């Protein structure tokens, strides 16, 4: 038995916007994003949003963290070889780098 959307040949890989939940949000259209900044990864959970961004002009990578409950946010510059570590553990990475958040 295959599970998916009738007639699409998919097995749940692509969700229509009207059925997508918070964990399957449809990304913004490219023309609504800053042309210099590309979102490489984003995750949300427990009111915290973590985004890995690439700034095309400077080549810089940053991790942006926003806590919806407290309204606090911070952004960390990260080295390419540490980008995924910073993305998955932004608070630990910030502490290790001596960045106050």
N, CA, C and O atoms as CSV, one atom per row, in Angstrom:
chain,resi,resn,atom,element,x,y,z
A,1,UNK,N,N,0.842,-1.178,0.000
A,1,UNK,CA,C,0.000,0.000,0.000
A,1,UNK,C,C,0.883,1.235,0.000
A,1,UNK,O,O,1.744,1.384,0.867
A,2,UNK,N,N,0.678,2.117,-0.958
A,2,UNK,CA,C,1.419,3.369,-1.030
A,2,UNK,C,C,0.590,4.486,-0.433
A,2,UNK,O,O,-0.626,4.557,-0.614
A,3,UNK,N,N,1.268,5.338,0.269
A,3,UNK,CA,C,0.587,6.496,0.837
A,3,UNK,C,C,1.122,7.727,0.132
A,3,UNK,O,O,2.335,7.901,0.016
A,4,UNK,N,N,0.242,8.566,-0.333
A,4,UNK,CA,C,0.651,9.790,-1.021
A,4,UNK,C,C,-0.573,10.521,-1.515
A,4,UNK,O,O,-1.690,10.238,-1.081
A,5,UNK,N,N,-0.374,11.443,-2.404
A,5,UNK,CA,C,-1.486,12.188,-2.955
A,5,UNK,C,C,-1.910,11.537,-4.256
A,5,UNK,O,O,-1.066,11.251,-5.106
A,6,UNK,N,N,-3.205,11.298,-4.429
A,6,UNK,CA,C,-3.688,10.624,-5.628
A,6,UNK,C,C,-3.240,11.340,-6.899
A,6,UNK,O,O,-3.348,12.561,-7.015
A,7,UNK,N,N,-2.741,10.563,-7.836
A,7,UNK,CA,C,-2.376,11.092,-9.131
A,7,UNK,C,C,-1.063,11.854,-9.181
A,7,UNK,O,O,-0.695,12.356,-10.243
A,8,UNK,N,N,-0.345,11.958,-8.072
A,8,UNK,CA,C,0.890,12.742,-8.100
A,8,UNK,C,C,2.115,11.865,-8.215
A,8,UNK,O,O,3.178,12.339,-8.617
A,9,UNK,N,N,1.992,10.603,-7.872
A,9,UNK,CA,C,3.149,9.726,-7.919
A,9,UNK,C,C,4.104,9.962,-6.763
A,9,UNK,O,O,5.214,9.428,-6.755
A,10,UNK,N,N,3.685,10.757,-5.788
A,10,UNK,CA,C,4.548,11.021,-4.629
A,10,UNK,C,C,4.096,10.189,-3.456
A,10,UNK,O,O,2.948,9.751,-3.385
A,11,UNK,N,N,4.997,9.985,-2.557
A,11,UNK,CA,C,4.667,9.270,-1.320
A,11,UNK,C,C,4.803,10.240,-0.161
A,11,UNK,O,O,5.514,9.969,0.807
A,12,UNK,N,N,4.120,11.371,-0.261
A,12,UNK,CA,C,4.134,12.341,0.821
A,12,UNK,C,C,5.367,13.234,0.825
A,12,UNK,O,O,5.619,13.921,1.815
A,13,UNK,N,N,6.143,13.242,-0.260
A,13,UNK,CA,C,7.357,14.047,-0.283
A,13,UNK,C,C,7.055,15.539,-0.349
A,13,UNK,O,O,7.787,16.343,0.228
A,14,UNK,N,N,6.001,15.914,-1.035
A,14,UNK,CA,C,5.660,17.322,-1.199
A,14,UNK,C,C,4.274,17.549,-0.629
A,14,UNK,O,O,3.320,16.868,-1.006
A,15,UNK,N,N,4.164,18.507,0.281
A,15,UNK,CA,C,2.873,18.813,0.872
A,15,UNK,C,C,2.295,20.070,0.246
A,15,UNK,O,O,2.998,21.056,0.026
A,16,UNK,N,N,1.013,20.015,-0.033
A,16,UNK,CA,C,0.342,21.207,-0.541
A,16,UNK,C,C,0.303,22.240,0.578
A,16,UNK,O,O,0.196,21.859,1.744
A,17,UNK,N,N,0.386,23.539,0.266
A,17,UNK,CA,C,0.380,24.570,1.300
A,17,UNK,C,C,-0.823,24.494,2.221
A,17,UNK,O,O,-0.701,24.791,3.409
A,18,UNK,N,N,-1.993,24.101,1.701
A,18,UNK,CA,C,-3.183,24.074,2.542
A,18,UNK,C,C,-3.185,22.928,3.561
A,18,UNK,O,O,-3.979,22.947,4.502
A,19,UNK,N,N,-2.304,21.925,3.385
A,19,UNK,CA,C,-2.242,20.836,4.352
A,19,UNK,C,C,-0.924,20.808,5.105
A,19,UNK,O,O,-0.723,19.961,5.975
A,20,UNK,N,N,-0.031,21.718,4.779
A,20,UNK,CA,C,1.273,21.738,5.430
A,20,UNK,C,C,1.133,22.280,6.841
A,20,UNK,O,O,0.552,23.345,7.050
A,21,UNK,N,N,1.663,21.551,7.802
A,21,UNK,CA,C,1.669,22.004,9.188
A,21,UNK,C,C,2.927,22.793,9.467
A,21,UNK,O,O,3.738,22.992,8.563
A,22,UNK,N,N,3.116,23.255,10.709
A,22,UNK,CA,C,4.293,24.056,11.042
A,22,UNK,C,C,5.606,23.339,10.756
A,22,UNK,O,O,6.596,23.982,10.408
A,23,UNK,N,N,5.628,22.024,10.897
A,23,UNK,CA,C,6.859,21.292,10.650
A,23,UNK,C,C,7.109,21.079,9.160
A,23,UNK,O,O,8.171,20.591,8.774
A,24,UNK,N,N,6.135,21.442,8.320
A,24,UNK,CA,C,6.275,21.286,6.880
A,24,UNK,C,C,5.879,22.577,6.178
A,24,UNK,O,O,5.137,22.549,5.196
A,25,UNK,N,N,6.362,23.694,6.669
A,25,UNK,CA,C,5.998,24.968,6.083
A,25,UNK,C,C,6.580,25.108,4.687
A,25,UNK,O,O,7.664,24.605,4.391
A,26,UNK,N,N,5.849,25.792,3.853
A,26,UNK,CA,C,6.292,26.047,2.503
A,26,UNK,C,C,7.255,27.231,2.558
A,26,UNK,O,O,6.909,28.268,3.124
A,27,UNK,N,N,8.462,27.105,1.982
A,27,UNK,CA,C,9.426,28.202,2.042
A,27,UNK,C,C,8.925,29.427,1.298
A,27,UNK,O,O,8.108,29.303,0.386
A,28,UNK,N,N,9.402,30.616,1.674
A,28,UNK,CA,C,8.964,31.819,0.978
A,28,UNK,C,C,9.418,31.807,-0.471
A,28,UNK,O,O,10.399,31.152,-0.823
A,29,UNK,N,N,8.698,32.532,-1.297
A,29,UNK,CA,C,9.073,32.644,-2.703
A,29,UNK,C,C,10.424,33.347,-2.800
A,29,UNK,O,O,10.699,34.257,-2.018
A,30,UNK,N,N,11.264,32.946,-3.736
A,30,UNK,CA,C,12.592,33.553,-3.856
A,30,UNK,C,C,12.572,35.073,-3.993
A,30,UNK,O,O,13.479,35.738,-3.492
A,31,UNK,N,N,11.552,35.647,-4.665
A,31,UNK,CA,C,11.540,37.088,-4.847
A,31,UNK,C,C,11.219,37.842,-3.567
A,31,UNK,O,O,11.400,39.059,-3.532
A,32,UNK,N,N,10.743,37.170,-2.498
A,32,UNK,CA,C,10.457,37.840,-1.245
A,32,UNK,C,C,11.650,37.788,-0.298
A,32,UNK,O,O,11.623,38.420,0.758
A,33,UNK,N,N,12.688,37.051,-0.655
A,33,UNK,CA,C,13.885,36.960,0.179
A,33,UNK,C,C,14.885,38.015,-0.260
A,33,UNK,O,O,14.902,38.413,-1.425
A,34,UNK,N,N,15.720,38.471,0.671
A,34,UNK,CA,C,16.801,39.401,0.361
A,34,UNK,C,C,17.676,38.764,-0.712
A,34,UNK,O,O,18.096,37.616,-0.570
A,35,UNK,N,N,17.949,39.495,-1.772
A,35,UNK,CA,C,18.718,38.941,-2.890
A,35,UNK,C,C,20.148,38.587,-2.492
A,35,UNK,O,O,20.768,37.730,-3.123
A,36,UNK,N,N,20.679,39.234,-1.454
A,36,UNK,CA,C,22.049,38.969,-1.020
A,36,UNK,C,C,22.124,37.820,-0.019
A,36,UNK,O,O,23.205,37.277,0.212
A,37,UNK,N,N,21.005,37.443,0.573
A,37,UNK,CA,C,21.002,36.434,1.628
A,37,UNK,C,C,20.219,35.197,1.196
A,37,UNK,O,O,19.089,35.295,0.719
A,38,UNK,N,N,20.839,34.035,1.372
A,38,UNK,CA,C,20.183,32.769,1.047
A,38,UNK,C,C,20.017,31.958,2.327
A,38,UNK,O,O,20.957,31.820,3.110
A,39,UNK,N,N,18.822,31.428,2.533
A,39,UNK,CA,C,18.556,30.554,3.672
A,39,UNK,C,C,18.982,29.142,3.297
A,39,UNK,O,O,18.425,28.533,2.383
A,40,UNK,N,N,19.977,28.628,4.016
A,40,UNK,CA,C,20.478,27.288,3.727
A,40,UNK,C,C,19.739,26.222,4.516
A,40,UNK,O,O,19.558,25.104,4.033
A,41,UNK,N,N,19.310,26.559,5.729
A,41,UNK,CA,C,18.588,25.601,6.573
A,41,UNK,C,C,17.800,26.381,7.612
A,41,UNK,O,O,18.201,27.469,8.025
A,42,UNK,N,N,16.687,25.819,8.023
A,42,UNK,CA,C,15.860,26.440,9.056
A,42,UNK,C,C,15.164,25.342,9.837
A,42,UNK,O,O,14.714,24.347,9.271
A,43,UNK,N,N,15.083,25.537,11.149
A,43,UNK,CA,C,14.335,24.588,11.982
A,43,UNK,C,C,13.615,25.371,13.067
A,43,UNK,O,O,14.068,26.430,13.503
A,44,UNK,N,N,12.478,24.822,13.493
A,44,UNK,CA,C,11.661,25.449,14.526
A,44,UNK,C,C,11.218,24.391,15.515
A,44,UNK,O,O,10.905,23.261,15.141
A,45,UNK,N,N,11.198,24.773,16.780
A,45,UNK,CA,C,10.703,23.871,17.814
A,45,UNK,C,C,10.692,24.566,19.155
A,45,UNK,O,O,11.613,25.313,19.486
A,46,UNK,N,N,9.655,24.323,19.924
A,46,UNK,CA,C,9.518,24.884,21.267
A,46,UNK,C,C,9.624,26.404,21.252
A,46,UNK,O,O,10.151,26.996,22.194
A,47,UNK,N,N,9.130,27.039,20.197
A,47,UNK,CA,C,9.134,28.491,20.112
A,47,UNK,C,C,10.464,29.095,19.701
A,47,UNK,O,O,10.616,30.317,19.708
A,48,UNK,N,N,11.438,28.253,19.339
A,48,UNK,CA,C,12.752,28.751,18.936
A,48,UNK,C,C,12.960,28.457,17.458
A,48,UNK,O,O,12.741,27.336,16.998
A,49,UNK,N,N,13.383,29.471,16.727
A,49,UNK,CA,C,13.681,29.313,15.304
A,49,UNK,C,C,15.169,29.538,15.094
A,49,UNK,O,O,15.730,30.537,15.543
A,50,UNK,N,N,15.802,28.594,14.405
A,50,UNK,CA,C,17.234,28.667,14.106
A,50,UNK,C,C,17.380,28.613,12.591
A,50,UNK,O,O,16.836,27.725,11.934
A,51,UNK,N,N,18.129,29.586,12.040
A,51,UNK,CA,C,18.289,29.687,10.597
A,51,UNK,C,C,19.767,29.823,10.243
A,51,UNK,O,O,20.486,30.628,10.834
A,52,UNK,N,N,20.207,29.034,9.280
A,52,UNK,CA,C,21.564,29.140,8.758
A,52,UNK,C,C,21.484,29.949,7.471
A,52,UNK,O,O,20.779,29.577,6.534
A,53,UNK,N,N,22.226,31.077,7.436
A,53,UNK,CA,C,22.166,31.997,6.314
A,53,UNK,C,C,23.522,32.151,5.645
A,53,UNK,O,O,24.561,32.117,6.304
A,54,UNK,N,N,23.501,32.322,4.322
A,54,UNK,CA,C,24.702,32.600,3.561
A,54,UNK,C,C,24.515,33.971,2.926
A,54,UNK,O,O,23.522,34.215,2.241
A,55,UNK,N,N,25.469,34.862,3.156
A,55,UNK,CA,C,25.435,36.216,2.611
A,55,UNK,C,C,26.339,36.219,1.377
A,55,UNK,O,O,27.564,36.176,1.490
A,56,UNK,N,N,25.718,36.270,0.205
A,56,UNK,CA,C,26.423,36.080,-1.072
A,56,UNK,C,C,27.550,37.084,-1.298
A,56,UNK,O,O,28.647,36.698,-1.702
A,57,UNK,N,N,27.298,38.346,-1.047
A,57,UNK,CA,C,28.292,39.375,-1.341
A,57,UNK,C,C,29.562,39.200,-0.524
A,57,UNK,O,O,30.669,39.282,-1.056
A,58,UNK,N,N,29.394,38.957,0.784
A,58,UNK,CA,C,30.553,38.834,1.669
A,58,UNK,C,C,31.063,37.402,1.769
A,58,UNK,O,O,32.205,37.174,2.168
A,59,UNK,N,N,30.207,36.422,1.403
A,59,UNK,CA,C,30.568,35.017,1.554
A,59,UNK,C,C,30.442,34.535,2.991
A,59,UNK,O,O,30.791,33.395,3.296
A,60,UNK,N,N,29.946,35.392,3.873
A,60,UNK,CA,C,29.833,35.061,5.290
A,60,UNK,C,C,28.640,34.140,5.560
A,60,UNK,O,O,27.595,34.245,4.917
A,61,UNK,N,N,28.821,33.244,6.517
A,61,UNK,CA,C,27.741,32.395,7.021
A,61,UNK,C,C,27.371,32.896,8.408
A,61,UNK,O,O,28.243,33.257,9.198
A,62,UNK,N,N,26.068,32.917,8.703
A,62,UNK,CA,C,25.619,33.283,10.039
A,62,UNK,C,C,24.517,32.335,10.475
A,62,UNK,O,O,23.811,31.756,9.650
A,63,UNK,N,N,24.381,32.186,11.783
A,63,UNK,CA,C,23.269,31.442,12.365
A,63,UNK,C,C,22.443,32.454,13.144
A,63,UNK,O,O,22.955,33.154,14.018
A,64,UNK,N,N,21.175,32.518,12.819
A,64,UNK,CA,C,20.250,33.433,13.465
A,64,UNK,C,C,19.326,32.633,14.380
A,64,UNK,O,O,18.786,31.604,13.972
A,65,UNK,N,N,19.143,33.104,15.621
A,65,UNK,CA,C,18.298,32.414,16.592
A,65,UNK,C,C,17.263,33.400,17.124
A,65,UNK,O,O,17.614,34.507,17.533
A,66,UNK,N,N,15.986,33.004,17.121
A,66,UNK,CA,C,14.909,33.832,17.651
A,66,UNK,C,C,14.073,32.996,18.605
A,66,UNK,O,O,13.637,31.898,18.261
A,67,UNK,N,N,13.851,33.522,19.812
A,67,UNK,CA,C,13.015,32.875,20.820
A,67,UNK,C,C,11.699,33.633,20.871
A,67,UNK,O,O,11.651,34.750,21.386
A,68,UNK,N,N,10.630,33.043,20.347
A,68,UNK,CA,C,9.332,33.705,20.278
A,68,UNK,C,C,8.764,34.010,21.665
A,68,UNK,O,O,8.084,35.021,21.842
A,69,UNK,N,N,9.029,33.159,22.637
A,69,UNK,CA,C,8.467,33.356,23.980
A,69,UNK,C,C,9.036,34.599,24.655
A,69,UNK,O,O,8.291,35.375,25.253
A,70,UNK,N,N,10.343,34.792,24.563
A,70,UNK,CA,C,10.970,35.931,25.232
A,70,UNK,C,C,11.167,37.124,24.311
A,70,UNK,O,O,11.379,38.243,24.777
A,71,UNK,N,N,11.099,36.889,22.997
A,71,UNK,CA,C,11.352,37.952,22.041
A,71,UNK,C,C,12.838,38.182,21.804
A,71,UNK,O,O,13.212,39.052,21.017
A,72,UNK,N,N,13.693,37.409,22.477
A,72,UNK,CA,C,15.141,37.556,22.331
A,72,UNK,C,C,15.603,36.943,21.018
A,72,UNK,O,O,15.026,35.972,20.528
A,73,UNK,N,N,16.660,37.532,20.459
A,73,UNK,CA,C,17.251,36.980,19.250
A,73,UNK,C,C,18.718,37.362,19.196
A,73,UNK,O,O,19.145,38.344,19.803
A,74,UNK,N,N,19.487,36.562,18.453
A,74,UNK,CA,C,20.886,36.879,18.218
A,74,UNK,C,C,21.331,36.232,16.928
A,74,UNK,O,O,20.694,35.305,16.428
A,75,UNK,N,N,22.446,36.737,16.388
A,75,UNK,CA,C,23.000,36.197,15.154
A,75,UNK,C,C,24.493,36.009,15.354
A,75,UNK,O,O,25.182,36.891,15.865
A,76,UNK,N,N,24.980,34.851,14.945
A,76,UNK,CA,C,26.392,34.500,15.109
A,76,UNK,C,C,27.075,34.346,13.770
A,76,UNK,O,O,26.546,33.651,12.903
A,77,UNK,N,N,28.225,34.960,13.560
A,77,UNK,CA,C,29.011,34.614,12.382
A,77,UNK,C,C,29.664,33.258,12.633
A,77,UNK,O,O,30.156,32.997,13.731
A,78,UNK,N,N,29.669,32.399,11.620
A,78,UNK,CA,C,30.245,31.065,11.791
A,78,UNK,C,C,31.171,30.733,10.631
A,78,UNK,O,O,30.963,31.185,9.505
A,79,UNK,N,N,32.192,29.941,10.921
A,79,UNK,CA,C,33.099,29.453,9.884
A,79,UNK,C,C,32.401,28.326,9.121
A,79,UNK,O,O,31.563,27.617,9.678
A,80,UNK,N,N,32.749,28.169,7.862
A,80,UNK,CA,C,32.109,27.153,7.022
A,80,UNK,C,C,32.216,25.756,7.622
A,80,UNK,O,O,31.260,24.982,7.562
A,81,UNK,N,N,33.375,25.425,8.201
A,81,UNK,CA,C,33.549,24.077,8.749
A,81,UNK,C,C,32.851,23.885,10.094
A,81,UNK,O,O,32.828,22.774,10.623
A,82,UNK,N,N,32.280,24.956,10.653
A,82,UNK,CA,C,31.553,24.853,11.924
A,82,UNK,C,C,30.072,25.209,11.772
A,82,UNK,O,O,29.347,25.268,12.765
A,83,UNK,N,N,29.619,25.443,10.544
A,83,UNK,CA,C,28.264,25.925,10.304
A,83,UNK,C,C,27.186,24.962,10.804
A,83,UNK,O,O,26.228,25.394,11.445
A,84,UNK,N,N,27.324,23.683,10.525
A,84,UNK,CA,C,26.298,22.732,10.972
A,84,UNK,C,C,26.312,22.540,12.489
A,84,UNK,O,O,25.261,22.360,13.103
A,85,UNK,N,N,27.484,22.578,13.082
A,85,UNK,CA,C,27.565,22.488,14.547
A,85,UNK,C,C,26.858,23.683,15.169
A,85,UNK,O,O,26.078,23.525,16.108
A,86,UNK,N,N,27.126,24.876,14.654
A,86,UNK,CA,C,26.483,26.086,15.168
A,86,UNK,C,C,24.979,26.047,14.917
A,86,UNK,O,O,24.206,26.497,15.763
A,87,UNK,N,N,24.550,25.519,13.775
A,87,UNK,CA,C,23.127,25.422,13.453
A,87,UNK,C,C,22.410,24.469,14.404
A,87,UNK,O,O,21.310,24.770,14.868
A,88,UNK,N,N,23.014,23.337,14.696
A,88,UNK,CA,C,22.372,22.339,15.561
A,88,UNK,C,C,22.498,22.666,17.048
A,88,UNK,O,O,21.662,22.237,17.844
A,89,UNK,N,N,23.521,23.412,17.429
A,89,UNK,CA,C,23.756,23.730,18.847
A,89,UNK,C,C,24.115,25.205,19.005
A,89,UNK,O,O,25.215,25.525,19.456
A,90,UNK,N,N,23.196,26.115,18.639
A,90,UNK,CA,C,23.560,27.537,18.620
A,90,UNK,C,C,23.905,28.112,19.995
A,90,UNK,O,O,24.796,28.956,20.097
A,91,UNK,N,N,23.224,27.674,21.045
A,91,UNK,CA,C,23.515,28.209,22.378
A,91,UNK,C,C,24.882,27.726,22.870
A,91,UNK,O,O,25.644,28.504,23.444
A,92,UNK,N,N,25.189,26.466,22.649
A,92,UNK,CA,C,26.489,25.925,23.028
A,92,UNK,C,C,27.612,26.557,22.210
A,92,UNK,O,O,28.682,26.859,22.739
A,93,UNK,N,N,27.358,26.755,20.907
A,93,UNK,CA,C,28.363,27.378,20.047
A,93,UNK,C,C,28.615,28.810,20.490
A,93,UNK,O,O,29.763,29.247,20.570
A,94,UNK,N,N,27.547,29.537,20.778
A,94,UNK,CA,C,27.699,30.937,21.229
A,94,UNK,C,C,28.506,30.989,22.528
A,94,UNK,O,O,29.395,31.828,22.674
A,95,UNK,N,N,28.199,30.101,23.464
A,95,UNK,CA,C,28.927,30.076,24.736
A,95,UNK,C,C,30.393,29.754,24.526
A,95,UNK,O,O,31.258,30.368,25.151
A,96,UNK,N,N,30.684,28.801,23.658
A,96,UNK,CA,C,32.073,28.411,23.388
A,96,UNK,C,C,32.855,29.524,22.718
A,96,UNK,O,O,34.070,29.619,22.888
A,97,UNK,N,N,32.169,30.372,21.954
A,97,UNK,CA,C,32.811,31.496,21.272
A,97,UNK,C,C,32.876,32.754,22.148
A,97,UNK,O,O,33.448,33.770,21.755
A,98,UNK,N,N,32.272,32.664,23.356
A,98,UNK,CA,C,32.255,33.804,24.254
A,98,UNK,C,C,31.260,34.893,23.844
A,98,UNK,O,O,31.408,36.056,24.221
A,99,UNK,N,N,30.253,34.505,23.075
A,99,UNK,CA,C,29.233,35.461,22.625
A,99,UNK,C,C,28.093,35.465,23.634
A,99,UNK,O,O,27.517,34.420,23.937
A,100,UNK,N,N,27.770,36.652,24.151
A,100,UNK,CA,C,26.639,36.777,25.074
A,100,UNK,C,C,25.342,36.758,24.264
A,100,UNK,O,O,25.242,37.412,23.226
A,101,UNK,N,N,24.373,36.021,24.734
A,101,UNK,CA,C,23.086,35.968,24.038
A,101,UNK,C,C,21.938,36.223,24.983
A,101,UNK,O,O,20.781,36.216,24.565
